[in-house]
């Protein structure tokens, strides 16, 4: 099984890129991991609903039929780190080819992508820049995997 973090837009801040890379490499010690970024869809003056749909369509094209898909969404289910580790383990135990966490663009997810998703996870009830969400997501994935492995990264 492979973990994939699928996101809209690049990480264009050097410090964030370094941290995302650090945690991505750490995740790779436990399971195969990839971060894939699709280009931003931009059109000056475009309708947000149209942008949301175009980004969602581009994200859907990256998904495979056997993927377990979780949207990172502020309206999703909230977890403690240990609860997230358990949720991740349960997801991995279902036998997907890939477990895909999806970070949408500024306007969220289109209805077709929402319907394709198997779950929604909230990293916080606050709204974050999608680049910051990448860092939070990879750190929490690493933390969850270290909890499952019994490594000392997480302190209760």
C-alpha positions as CSV (number, residue, x, y, z in Angstrom):
1,X,0.0,0.0,0.0
2,X,1.2,3.5,-0.8
3,X,0.3,6.8,0.8
4,X,-0.3,9.7,-1.6
5,X,-0.8,13.3,-0.7
6,X,-2.5,15.0,-3.6
7,X,-2.6,18.8,-3.6
8,X,-3.5,21.8,-5.7
9,X,-0.7,24.2,-6.4
10,X,3.0,24.1,-5.7
11,X,4.8,24.7,-2.4
12,X,6.6,27.8,-3.3
13,X,8.1,28.9,0.1
14,X,11.6,27.5,0.7
15,X,11.2,26.9,4.4
16,X,7.9,25.0,3.9
17,X,9.4,23.0,1.1
18,X,12.3,21.9,3.3
19,X,10.0,20.9,6.1
20,X,7.6,19.1,3.8
21,X,10.5,17.2,2.3
22,X,11.9,16.3,5.7
23,X,8.6,14.8,6.9
24,X,7.9,13.1,3.5
25,X,11.3,11.4,3.7
26,X,10.5,10.3,7.3
27,X,7.1,8.9,6.1
28,X,9.0,6.9,3.4
29,X,10.8,5.0,6.1
30,X,7.5,3.4,7.1
31,X,5.5,3.1,3.8
32,X,5.9,4.2,0.2
33,X,4.9,7.9,0.0
34,X,4.5,10.5,-2.7
35,X,3.4,14.1,-2.7
36,X,1.9,15.1,-6.0
37,X,0.9,18.7,-6.8
38,X,-1.4,19.6,-9.7
39,X,-1.2,23.1,-11.1
40,X,-3.4,25.9,-9.8
41,X,-6.3,26.7,-12.0
42,X,-6.4,30.4,-12.5
43,X,-8.5,32.7,-14.6
44,X,-8.7,36.3,-13.7
45,X,-12.3,37.1,-12.7
46,X,-13.4,33.5,-13.0
47,X,-16.3,32.2,-11.1
48,X,-15.1,30.4,-7.9
49,X,-17.5,27.5,-8.6
50,X,-15.9,27.1,-12.0
51,X,-12.4,27.1,-10.5
52,X,-13.4,24.6,-7.8
53,X,-14.9,22.3,-10.5
54,X,-11.8,22.5,-12.7
55,X,-9.5,21.8,-9.8
56,X,-11.7,18.9,-8.7
57,X,-11.7,17.4,-12.2
58,X,-7.9,17.6,-12.3
59,X,-7.7,15.9,-8.9
60,X,-10.2,13.1,-9.9
61,X,-8.1,12.4,-13.0
62,X,-5.2,11.4,-10.6
63,X,-7.3,8.9,-8.7
64,X,-7.5,5.2,-9.4
65,X,-10.5,3.0,-8.8
66,X,-9.0,1.1,-5.9
67,X,-7.9,4.2,-4.0
68,X,-9.2,5.0,-0.5
69,X,-9.7,8.8,-0.7
70,X,-9.8,11.2,2.2
71,X,-10.4,14.9,1.7
72,X,-8.6,17.3,4.1
73,X,-11.5,19.6,4.9
74,X,-12.1,21.9,7.8
75,X,-15.6,20.5,8.1
76,X,-14.2,16.9,8.3
77,X,-13.8,14.6,11.3
78,X,-11.4,15.8,14.0
79,X,-9.0,13.5,15.7
80,X,-6.3,13.5,18.3
81,X,-3.0,12.2,17.0
82,X,-3.6,8.8,18.5
83,X,-7.1,8.6,17.1
84,X,-5.8,9.6,13.7
85,X,-3.2,6.8,13.9
86,X,-6.0,4.3,14.6
87,X,-8.1,5.7,11.7
88,X,-5.1,5.5,9.4
89,X,-4.4,1.9,10.5
90,X,-8.0,1.0,9.9
91,X,-7.9,2.6,6.4
92,X,-4.7,0.7,5.5
93,X,-6.2,-2.5,6.8
94,X,-9.0,-2.2,4.2
95,X,-6.5,-3.2,1.5
96,X,-6.5,-0.2,-0.8
97,X,-3.8,0.0,-3.5
98,X,-3.3,3.6,-2.4
99,X,-4.6,5.7,0.5
100,X,-4.9,9.2,-0.9
101,X,-5.3,12.4,1.1
102,X,-6.4,15.3,-1.0
103,X,-5.8,19.0,-0.3
104,X,-8.1,21.2,-2.4
105,X,-7.6,24.7,-3.6
106,X,-8.9,27.9,-2.1
107,X,-12.5,27.2,-3.0
108,X,-12.8,23.6,-1.8
109,X,-13.9,20.5,-3.6
110,X,-16.5,20.1,-6.4
111,X,-19.5,17.8,-5.9
112,X,-18.1,14.9,-8.0
113,X,-14.9,14.8,-5.9
114,X,-16.9,15.0,-2.7
115,X,-19.0,12.0,-3.8
116,X,-15.8,10.0,-4.7
117,X,-14.3,10.6,-1.3
118,X,-14.4,7.8,1.3
119,X,-14.0,10.3,4.2
120,X,-13.2,13.8,5.3
121,X,-10.5,14.7,7.9
122,X,-10.1,18.1,9.6
123,X,-6.6,19.1,10.8
124,X,-8.3,22.0,12.6
125,X,-11.5,24.0,12.5
126,X,-9.4,26.9,11.5
127,X,-8.7,27.7,7.8
128,X,-5.1,27.4,6.6
129,X,-3.2,28.3,3.5
130,X,-3.0,25.1,1.3
131,X,0.8,25.2,1.6
132,X,0.6,25.1,5.4
133,X,-1.9,22.3,5.2
134,X,0.7,20.2,3.3
135,X,3.2,20.6,6.2
136,X,0.5,19.8,8.8
137,X,-0.6,16.8,6.8
138,X,2.8,15.2,6.3
139,X,3.8,15.9,10.0
140,X,0.6,14.2,11.2
141,X,1.1,11.3,8.8
142,X,4.6,10.8,10.1
143,X,3.4,11.2,13.7
144,X,0.6,8.6,13.1
145,X,3.0,6.1,11.6
146,X,5.5,6.6,14.4
147,X,2.7,5.9,16.9
148,X,1.7,2.8,15.1
149,X,5.3,1.6,15.0
150,X,5.9,2.4,18.7
151,X,8.7,4.9,17.9
152,X,9.3,7.7,20.4
153,X,8.4,10.7,18.2
154,X,5.0,11.2,19.8
155,X,4.9,12.1,23.5
156,X,1.6,11.8,25.5
